[in-house]
Structures are given as structure tokens and as C-alpha cells.
């Protein structure tokens, strides 16, 4: 049987990783890779190799180019998050087809202020927002409280803590100063503190041949200490010592057809306009008026077996290995490759 040779690109567990709580890959990251291997073994017609040694990555790809790269290296080259776009750039240089976003899309969506401006131009509701250069003196401070402060360019909720919701000038300045001291954080956003229902829209495929819209996800903050701001923090994902750890739940959203249709339409517009590819996740949150506003556009969202995208896919009848197959087939179709028989 003919096989499609696929190289799975991953973060390097040998190297430090600044965005992990302990500065290195932990048991959860390693388990995610094992779950991925097990799931991919269930897909007939593919032959998978795994490339996670970044010291040898360029030579490995150049000397043994695969038919397709499954780009799950969301940690960035050498585990430097700022070099996430360098992985697809390398694949472009080497002429290797790959899954997911290209360097331009990653660059655009990394800048949350740019995404907000583009979304507003498309008629999509967005929070009120102020851009802050963290090196400025004096710092730009909020004019209305409470508000939420977050990095302008980061992923995985890095820089989002219980203290990012501020209630006065002292809290705002303290949090901005703290952000300025974090790795690779040069600018920040001051936004409305939205406390309504938080939704996620998952898309798999490409506009030219059709997008599969996954069932909507809603974040349930019901088990969270009521004294804590209801936000999706970094600690809820990565830090067992955080008061948010294992307190947030993801469940299928209860949403009326009209509002859901609007969110899908807006998500597809953003997918097209930002040049996203193969899969994406787009987050919204309601304000006090019940109007969902754009929070974030996630290119190459978390591929882990227990991530939001995998959960939404399961609700749609696609177990984890089938979600991976859909992503692979989206890239195969986009490039016009001969897929597995």
C-alpha cells in the first residue's frame, strides 16, 4: 500500500521552555505527545516520523523531506515562542507542504490590537481597548475601572492572572510593570472587563472546499471562588498551585440559533480575511448587553487530546484521531497532494 510520509513537528523536550511553570516540558506535555502518537497510529495510509530535536531539525527536513509536515510545533523554534512563525517559514524555504497557518497569518494574529482593528472593520463587535507600550514613561493608564489588562502578543493565556483585572490606578500600574518584566512582552492592552458568557467557535477545513463548524463551547466558571475574577488564566491551564487549577469547566454551549449563526458568520469572515488554514479557534465573550465581542483568534490552536478543539470535535462525532485526520486532509486538499488511498 502506498503511504503518505508525514513528519510531525513538535517542541523540543531537551530545551528550556520559558512559558512552562517550571521552565521545562512537564508530564502533561509529554503525555500529550504520547496520546498524539497513539491516535496517529490509528490512521491508515500514513507513515509518521517525529521531529522534536531542534538542533537537527533543519538538517533532518532538508535531507529527508516528507510529503507533508504536521506542524504541531506551537512552542516555536528552539522553544522560543517568538520564533513560532519560523517553523512554517523554514518549511516554505524547503518547499515542504505543511498543515496550519503560514508565517504571515501567525504574525498578524499574534498582534491582538491589529486583529481587533481588522475585526471592527468587518463589523464584528469588539471590546473597548487602549494600546500600551510598556517601555513608555509615563505609562498609559486606564480611564475606567474595573478593566482587564493583558499582553498584546502572547499565547496560551500567558500573562493572564487573577491580578490582570484591576480596580484602581495603583493596581493598574503594578500589573503593567509586572507585565513589562515578563519574557518577550513589549506591549499590552487595556480592555473592557467582560463578564458574560464566553464562547469558542472551532473551524476545520478551508474556505475553498468548505469548513466544518464544530459545536460551540462555553467556559463554565461556576466552581470558581466567587472572589476571583471569572477569566481564563494561565494558571488554570498550567499551574497546579493556582486557585484556578481544575476549577474551570468546558461544556457544550447553550446558545440560540440567531446568536450562533452570527458567531459562525463572524468566525468564517475572520478565517478568510486573516488567511487562516486548515483549522482555527475563535473566542468571544458577552458584555453586559448580551452582545458577544471578539476576544481572540487562535491560529494553530492547541492540538492536545484534551484541548478545546478536541472536545468540540468529539461533540461533533469526531474522536481525537478523526480530528487529526480532518486536519491532515484539509492540508492535503489545499496543496492538491495525493492522499492515502
C-alpha positions in Angstrom: 0.0 0.0 0.0 1.2 3.5 -0.8 1.7 5.7 2.2 2.0 9.4 2.7 5.1 10.2 4.6 4.3 12.8 7.3 6.8 14.4 9.6 5.2 15.5 12.9 7.0 18.7 14.1 7.0 19.2 17.9 8.6 21.3 20.6 12.0 20.1 21.9 11.7 18.5 25.3 15.5 18.7 25.7 15.5 22.5 25.8 14.2 25.0 28.4 10.7 26.4 27.8 10.0 29.8 29.4 6.3 29.5 29.1 6.1 26.4 31.3 5.6 26.9 35.0 8.9 25.1 35.8 10.7 26.3 32.7 10.8 22.8 31.1 8.3 20.4 29.5 6.3 18.7 32.2 4.4 15.4 32.4 1.3 16.9 30.7 3.3 18.0 27.6 4.9 14.6 27.4 1.6 12.8 27.9 0.1 14.9 25.1 2.8 13.7 22.7 2.2 10.1 23.6 -1.6 10.5 23.1 -0.8 12.1 19.8 1.4 9.1 18.7 -1.3 6.6 19.7 -4.0 8.5 17.9 -2.0 8.9 14.7 -1.2 5.1 14.7 -5.0 4.6 14.0 -4.8 6.4 10.7 -4.2 4.1 7.8 -2.3 5.2 4.7 0.2 7.4 6.6 3.7 6.8 7.7 4.6 9.2 10.6 8.0 10.3 11.8 8.5 12.6 14.8 10.9 15.5 14.7 11.5 17.2 18.1 15.3 17.7 18.2 15.6 21.3 17.1 19.4 21.1 16.9 18.9 18.6 14.0 15.6 19.8 12.7 16.8 21.8 9.6 19.2 19.0 8.5 16.5 16.4 9.0 14.0 18.2 6.9 16.5 19.1 4.2 18.0 15.6 4.0 14.8 13.6 4.3 11.9 15.9 3.2 8.5 14.4 4.0 5.4 14.5 1.7 3.7 16.7 4.4 4.6 18.2 7.7 2.1 18.1 10.5 3.2 21.3 12.2 2.4 20.9 15.9 5.4 22.9 17.0 3.5 25.6 18.8 6.3 26.3 21.2 8.4 27.9 18.4 11.8 27.0 17.1 14.1 26.1 20.0 11.1 26.6 22.2 11.2 30.3 21.7 7.6 31.4 21.3 8.6 34.5 19.2 10.0 32.0 16.7 6.8 30.1 16.1 6.4 31.6 12.7 10.0 30.5 11.8 8.9 26.9 11.6 6.4 27.4 8.7 8.9 29.9 7.1 11.6 27.1 7.1 9.1 24.7 5.5 8.3 27.3 2.9 12.0 27.7 2.1 12.5 24.0 1.8 9.3 23.6 -0.3 7.7 21.2 2.1 3.8 21.3 2.3 2.6 21.7 5.9 -0.6 21.9 8.0 -1.8 25.1 9.6 -1.1 28.8 9.4 1.6 30.4 7.3 4.1 32.9 8.7 2.0 35.9 7.7 -1.1 34.7 9.4 0.8 33.8 12.6 2.4 37.3 12.6 -1.0 39.0 12.1 -2.9 37.1 14.7 -0.1 37.4 17.2 -0.8 41.1 17.3 -4.2 41.3 19.1 -4.6 45.0 18.5 -4.3 44.5 14.8 -6.8 41.7 14.9 -9.3 43.9 16.8 -8.9 46.7 14.3 -9.5 44.3 11.4 -12.5 42.8 13.1 -14.0 46.2 13.8 -13.6 47.0 10.1 -15.6 43.8 9.3 -18.4 45.0 11.5 -17.6 42.5 14.3 -18.2 43.7 17.8 -15.0 44.2 19.9 -14.2 45.4 23.4 -13.2 49.0 24.0 -9.5 48.9 24.1 -6.3 51.0 24.7 -2.9 50.0 23.4 0.0 50.5 25.9 3.8 50.5 25.1 5.3 49.0 28.2 8.6 50.9 27.8 6.8 54.3 27.8 7.3 56.7 30.6 4.8 57.6 31.9 2.6 54.6 31.1 -0.8 54.9 29.6 -3.3 54.0 32.4 -7.0 53.1 32.3 -9.6 55.7 32.4 -12.5 53.4 33.5 -12.4 50.7 36.2 -12.6 47.8 36.6 -10.8 46.7 33.4 -8.7 43.9 32.1 -5.0 44.2 31.2 -3.3 41.6 29.0 -0.3 41.2 26.8 -0.8 42.4 23.2 1.1 39.4 21.8 1.2 36.1 23.7 -0.4 32.7 23.6 -1.7 30.1 26.0 -3.1 32.8 28.3 0.4 33.7 29.3 0.3 37.0 31.3 -3.3 36.4 32.3 -3.5 36.1 36.1 -6.1 37.0 38.8 -4.4 40.4 39.1 -4.9 41.4 35.5 -8.4 42.6 36.4 -7.6 46.0 38.1 -9.8 48.3 40.1 -7.7 51.5 40.5 -4.6 53.3 39.3 -2.2 51.5 41.8 -3.3 48.1 40.7 -3.2 49.0 37.0 0.4 50.4 37.2 1.6 47.5 39.3 0.3 45.0 36.7 1.7 46.9 33.8 5.1 47.0 35.5 4.8 43.2 36.2 4.0 42.5 32.5 7.0 44.6 31.4 9.2 42.2 33.3 7.9 39.1 31.6 9.8 37.4 28.8 9.1 38.9 25.3 6.2 41.2 26.5 6.7 44.6 24.9 3.1 46.0 24.8 -0.2 45.5 26.5 -3.9 46.1 26.0 -6.4 47.7 28.4 -9.9 46.3 27.7 -13.4 46.3 29.0 -13.8 43.6 31.7 -16.4 41.4 30.1 -18.2 39.0 32.5 -20.9 37.5 30.3 -20.9 34.1 28.7 -17.6 33.1 26.9 -17.9 31.1 23.7 -15.5 29.3 21.4 -16.0 28.5 17.7 -14.0 25.8 16.2 -13.4 25.5 12.4 -11.7 22.8 10.4 -11.1 22.9 6.7 -10.6 25.7 4.2 -12.9 28.1 2.6 -12.2 26.9 -1.0 -13.6 23.5 -0.3 -15.7 24.0 2.8 -15.3 24.5 6.6 -16.6 22.1 9.2 -18.0 24.1 12.1 -17.7 22.3 15.4 -20.3 22.5 18.1 -19.9 25.6 20.3 -18.0 25.5 23.6 -18.8 27.6 26.7 -16.5 28.1 29.7 -18.2 27.3 33.0 -16.9 29.4 35.9 -19.4 28.0 38.3 -16.9 26.2 40.5 -14.5 29.2 40.8 -14.2 31.0 44.1 -16.6 34.0 43.7 -13.9 36.4 45.0 -11.8 35.6 41.9 -12.4 37.3 38.5 -14.0 34.8 36.1 -11.3 34.7 33.4 -9.3 32.0 31.7 -5.9 32.4 33.3 -2.6 30.9 32.6 -2.7 29.1 35.9 -5.9 27.3 35.0 -4.0 25.6 32.2 -0.5 25.1 33.6 -0.1 25.7 37.3 -1.4 23.2 39.9 -0.8 25.7 42.6 -3.1 28.3 41.0 -6.6 28.9 42.6 -7.9 28.5 39.1 -6.5 25.0 38.6 -9.2 22.4 37.8 -11.9 24.9 38.7 -13.0 25.8 35.1 -15.1 23.5 33.0 -15.7 23.4 29.3 -19.2 22.4 28.2 -21.3 22.5 25.2 -22.7 26.0 24.9 -26.4 26.7 25.3 -26.9 29.4 22.6 -29.8 30.4 20.5 -29.7 29.8 16.7 -29.6 33.5 15.8 -26.6 34.3 18.0 -24.8 31.1 17.0 -25.3 31.9 13.3 -23.8 35.4 13.9 -20.8 33.9 15.6 -20.2 31.4 12.9 -20.5 34.1 10.2 -18.1 36.3 12.0 -15.6 33.5 12.6 -15.7 32.5 8.9 -15.1 36.1 7.9 -12.0 36.3 10.2 -10.8 32.9 8.9 -10.9 34.2 5.3 -9.6 37.7 6.0 -6.6 36.6 8.1 -5.7 33.9 5.7 -6.1 31.1 8.2 -5.6 27.5 7.0 -6.9 24.0 8.0 -8.1 24.7 11.5 -8.6 27.6 13.9 -10.4 28.5 17.1 -12.1 31.9 17.7 -13.2 33.2 21.1 -15.9 35.6 22.0 -17.4 36.9 25.3 -20.6 38.7 26.0 -20.8 42.1 27.6 -23.5 43.3 30.0 -25.7 44.0 26.9 -25.6 40.3 25.9 -23.6 41.1 22.7 -20.7 38.7 22.1 -17.4 40.6 21.4 -14.3 39.1 19.9 -11.6 38.1 22.4 -9.0 36.2 20.4 -8.3 34.4 17.1 -6.2 31.3 17.6 -4.2 30.0 14.6 -2.8 26.6 15.1 -4.8 26.2 18.4 -3.9 23.6 20.9 -3.7 20.2 19.3 -3.7 18.2 22.6 -6.1 15.4 23.1 -7.8 17.3 26.0 -7.8 20.7 24.4 -10.9 22.7 23.4 -10.7 21.8 19.7 -10.6 18.1 20.5 -13.5 18.3 22.9 -15.6 20.2 20.3 -14.7 17.7 17.7 -15.8 14.8 19.9 -19.2 16.5 20.4 -19.4 16.5 16.6 -18.8 12.8 16.4 -15.0 13.0 15.6 -12.9 11.3 18.2 -9.3 12.6 18.6 -7.8 10.5 15.8 -10.6 11.6 13.4 -9.9 15.3 14.2 -6.2 14.7 13.3 -7.3 13.1 10.1 -9.5 16.1 9.2 -6.6 18.4 9.7 -4.3 16.3 7.6 -6.9 16.0 4.8 -7.5 19.8 4.9 -3.9 20.4 4.1 -3.7 17.6 1.6 -6.7 19.0 -0.3 -5.3 22.6 -0.1 -2.0 21.5 -1.7 -3.6 19.1 -4.2 -1.5 16.2 -2.8 -2.2 12.5 -3.5 -3.6 11.4 -0.1 -3.8 7.9 1.3 -5.9 5.5 -0.8 
